[in-house]
Amino acid sequence: MTDHATHAAELVVRAMLGQDPTPKAIVRALADSGLLRTTPARVFRAGYDTEGLGLYATRKAARQLCEQSAAVERPGARMAWAPVEDADPDGIEHLTADGALTDYCVVPLPVLRTAGEIR
C-alpha cells in the first residue's frame, strides 16, 4: 500500500471508530472508499460457438457484447436470453434471435483465489 493509500485508510478507520467501530462497518467503509480490493466470486464469459469473446464482471456486460455482435449479423431481430437448464436460471445462457438459438452464449465462471483451489 502506498503512503497515500495508507494515510487514506487510517482516516477512514479513524472516522469509523467514532461512528460504528465494528469490524464489518470498517471493512464496508474501506471498500466503499475504494481502498479495499475484493475478488468477485465469479466472472462472466461472453462467447460465440467455442470462441471466447471476453470476461466481464457482470452478466449484463457479457450479454451486451453478445447482443451487439448478433445485431450486426441479424439487424432488427428480436433478441432474448434462454437458460440452458430451466432449473438453473443463474447458469449458462444462449442468445436467441427471433426465437431461434444463436451461437452466442454467456457462461458464469468461478474466480479461483489460489492456483491450488478446486471448486
Contacts in CASP RR format, 6 or more apart in sequence:
PFRMAT RR
TARGET T0000
AUTHOR 0000-0000-0000
METHOD contacts of the structure
MODEL  1
MTDHATHAAELVVRAMLGQDPTPKAIVRALADSGLLRTTPARVFRAGYDT
EGLGLYATRKAARQLCEQSAAVERPGARMAWAPVEDADPDGIEHLTADGA
LTDYCVVPLPVLRTAGEIR
1 9 0 8 1.000
5 35 0 8 1.000
8 33 0 8 1.000
8 35 0 8 1.000
9 30 0 8 1.000
9 35 0 8 1.000
12 26 0 8 1.000
12 29 0 8 1.000
12 30 0 8 1.000
12 33 0 8 1.000
12 35 0 8 1.000
13 26 0 8 1.000
13 29 0 8 1.000
13 30 0 8 1.000
15 29 0 8 1.000
16 25 0 8 1.000
16 26 0 8 1.000
16 29 0 8 1.000
17 26 0 8 1.000
19 25 0 8 1.000
20 26 0 8 1.000
27 36 0 8 1.000
30 36 0 8 1.000
31 38 0 8 1.000
39 111 0 8 1.000
39 113 0 8 1.000
40 57 0 8 1.000
40 111 0 8 1.000
41 110 0 8 1.000
41 111 0 8 1.000
42 108 0 8 1.000
42 109 0 8 1.000
42 110 0 8 1.000
42 111 0 8 1.000
43 55 0 8 1.000
43 56 0 8 1.000
43 57 0 8 1.000
43 108 0 8 1.000
43 109 0 8 1.000
43 111 0 8 1.000
44 55 0 8 1.000
44 56 0 8 1.000
44 57 0 8 1.000
44 58 0 8 1.000
44 59 0 8 1.000
44 61 0 8 1.000
44 62 0 8 1.000
44 106 0 8 1.000
44 107 0 8 1.000
44 108 0 8 1.000
44 109 0 8 1.000
45 52 0 8 1.000
45 53 0 8 1.000
45 54 0 8 1.000
45 55 0 8 1.000
45 56 0 8 1.000
45 62 0 8 1.000
45 106 0 8 1.000
45 107 0 8 1.000
45 108 0 8 1.000
45 109 0 8 1.000
46 52 0 8 1.000
46 53 0 8 1.000
46 54 0 8 1.000
46 55 0 8 1.000
46 56 0 8 1.000
46 62 0 8 1.000
46 63 0 8 1.000
46 65 0 8 1.000
46 66 0 8 1.000
46 104 0 8 1.000
46 105 0 8 1.000
46 106 0 8 1.000
47 53 0 8 1.000
47 54 0 8 1.000
47 66 0 8 1.000
47 104 0 8 1.000
47 105 0 8 1.000
47 106 0 8 1.000
47 107 0 8 1.000
48 66 0 8 1.000
48 69 0 8 1.000
48 103 0 8 1.000
48 104 0 8 1.000
48 105 0 8 1.000
49 103 0 8 1.000
53 65 0 8 1.000
53 66 0 8 1.000
53 69 0 8 1.000
54 62 0 8 1.000
54 65 0 8 1.000
55 62 0 8 1.000
55 109 0 8 1.000
56 62 0 8 1.000
56 65 0 8 1.000
59 93 0 8 1.000
59 106 0 8 1.000
59 108 0 8 1.000
62 106 0 8 1.000
63 81 0 8 1.000
63 93 0 8 1.000
63 95 0 8 1.000
63 106 0 8 1.000
66 95 0 8 1.000
66 104 0 8 1.000
66 105 0 8 1.000
66 106 0 8 1.000
67 79 0 8 1.000
67 95 0 8 1.000
67 104 0 8 1.000
69 104 0 8 1.000
70 77 0 8 1.000
70 79 0 8 1.000
70 95 0 8 1.000
70 97 0 8 1.000
70 102 0 8 1.000
70 104 0 8 1.000
71 77 0 8 1.000
71 79 0 8 1.000
74 97 0 8 1.000
74 98 0 8 1.000
74 102 0 8 1.000
77 97 0 8 1.000
77 98 0 8 1.000
78 97 0 8 1.000
78 98 0 8 1.000
78 99 0 8 1.000
79 95 0 8 1.000
79 96 0 8 1.000
79 97 0 8 1.000
80 95 0 8 1.000
80 96 0 8 1.000
80 99 0 8 1.000
81 93 0 8 1.000
81 94 0 8 1.000
81 95 0 8 1.000
81 96 0 8 1.000
81 106 0 8 1.000
82 93 0 8 1.000
82 94 0 8 1.000
82 95 0 8 1.000
82 96 0 8 1.000
82 101 0 8 1.000
83 89 0 8 1.000
83 91 0 8 1.000
83 92 0 8 1.000
83 93 0 8 1.000
84 91 0 8 1.000
84 92 0 8 1.000
84 93 0 8 1.000
84 94 0 8 1.000
85 91 0 8 1.000
85 92 0 8 1.000
90 108 0 8 1.000
91 107 0 8 1.000
91 108 0 8 1.000
92 105 0 8 1.000
92 106 0 8 1.000
92 107 0 8 1.000
92 108 0 8 1.000
93 105 0 8 1.000
93 106 0 8 1.000
94 101 0 8 1.000
94 102 0 8 1.000
94 104 0 8 1.000
94 105 0 8 1.000
95 101 0 8 1.000
95 102 0 8 1.000
95 104 0 8 1.000
95 105 0 8 1.000
95 106 0 8 1.000
96 102 0 8 1.000
110 119 0 8 1.000
112 119 0 8 1.000
END
